[in-house]
Amino acid sequence: MDHPPSPPATLQRGPVAGPTAIAAHVQAMLSVGRQRLIYADRDLAVFGLSSRATVEALKAFLLARRTARVQCLVDEVEWLERRADRLRALQRLLPHALELRVAGTDDPVGNDSFAAVDSLWLLDAAAAQTTGTASLTDEPARVQAAIAGFDRRWQMAGHNLPVSLLGL
């Protein structure tokens, strides 16, 4: 059963412990975002992007603003293909607004794992794989550095993943 996490009333700097809290903060970031939400992770599983509630929040974010964009950068597509049916369905519905790319082999996402909204907030989930805790910050230097690294990798990745699996 897909139990939606409750987004925090406001975003506050500090630790975000556990998968449910991480997913809730992803949804809260959508509520403060206006233009762009980016995700970078080995496979995106840590952000709960397969849950009904998160995908509905992504859809609402994208439909509320004509120019809004969600960009996801991964090293591996297996999780997207096997566990993210709702996210891929949203990509089919809004391919101009929800973009998925595989990072280049010469500049992979690697151990980086983060979500950033506009230039406001950074949810750094790199430690979540080992400690189960991510951290949320609005420190401009950290947010901008993450976005710059993402943009560099995004451009090197080249093209978006196909909206549907080839051969289907």
N, C-alpha and C positions, 0 to 999 in steps of 0.2 A: 504494500500500500504506500502511496506517495503522500507523506505528511508534509505540508508546506511549512518551512521554518517561519517564525515571526520576525520580520525585519525590525531592527532596533529603531526606536523613535527618532534618534539622531545619530549621526556618525561621530565617534569620539576616538581620538588617537589612543593607541595602545594595543595590547594583545587580543587576538580573536581565537578562542580555544575551541577546537573540535569542528568536524564537518558541518554540523547543523548551524553553528554560529558563522562559519565561513559563508555558507549558502545564504544565510540571512543578511549578511553584510553585502554580498553581491547584489541582492535585491534592493537594499537600502541605497547602494551606490547608484542604481538605476533611477531612483526617485530624486536624486539631487543632480543627475546629469542632464545636460542640455543638448550636446552635439555628438560626443564620441566616447565610446567605451571600448577599451582594448583588453585583450587577454593574451597572455603568453604562458605556455606551460608545455611540458613534455607531451601531455595528452588531454588536458583540460578537465580531467575527472575531479580534481580537487575543488573546483568551483561549483559543483552541483548543477552543471548546465544540462543535465538530462532530466531534471525534475520538472513536473508540470508547472509548478508555481514560478520557477525561475524563467522558464521559456515564455510563460504568459507575461511576466514582467518585462522580458526582453521585447516581446511583441508590442506591448503597450508603449514602451519607450520609443520604438522605431515608428510606430503609427502616429504618435503624438506630435512628432517633429519631422517634417518632410526631408530635412537634410541630415537627420541623425544617422550615425553609422556605428555598427558593432564589428570589430575586427578581431579575429581569433587566429593566433599563430601557434603552431604545434610542431613537434619533431616527428611524432608518430600518429598515424590516422586510424589505427586499429580501434581505439576506444570510440572515436567518432562514428566509425562504420558499424560497430556492434552494440554500443550502449547509448548513443545520442540520437535516437530516432526523432524525438520531438524537435531537437535543435536542427537537424537536417531538414525536417519538414518546414520549419520556419525559414530556413535558407531557401528552400524551393519557393515559398510564398513571397519572400522579399530578397531576392538575390542581389539587388542593387544596394541594399542596406546592411545585410549580414554577410560578411566575407570571411572565408576560412582559407588559410594558406599553410603550407608546410615550409618550415624554415629551410634555408639552404644548408647543405652539408658542411660548407666552409664557415658558416656562422650560425650554428644551431642554438635553439633556446637553452638546451642543456639543463643546468640546475636552476636557472631562473624560473620563477613562477610568480606571476603577479597579474592583477587587474588594476586598471587606472581609468578614472572617469574624468573627461575633459582634462584640465590641468589642475584639478582640485584635490583628488584623493588617490592614494596608492594602497592597495591591499597586497602586501608582500607575503606570498604563501610558500616561499622557498623552503622554509623550515618545517612546514606542515607535513611533509612526507615522513620526517623522522620524529618530530616532537608533537605533531598534531595541532600546533599553534601557528597562526599567521599573525602579522602585525599590520595595523592600519595607521597611516600617517597622512598629514596634509602639508608636510614640510616641502616647500617649493623645490629645493635642490634635488631631493630624492625623487619626487614625482617627475620632474623634468628629465632627470638622468634616465629613469626607466622608460619614459616616452621616447627619448632620443634613441636609446638602444633598440626599442621596438621598431621605430620607424626605419632605422638602418636595416634591420633584419627583414622587415616587411618588403622594402624595395628590392632586396636581394632575392627574396623568395620567388618573385616573378609573377605568378598568376594564381588566381583563386582555384580552390578545389572545385571539381564539377558539381553542379547542383544535384545531379543524380549519378549513381554509379554507372560507369561506362558499361555498355553491353546489356543494359536492362531496358 
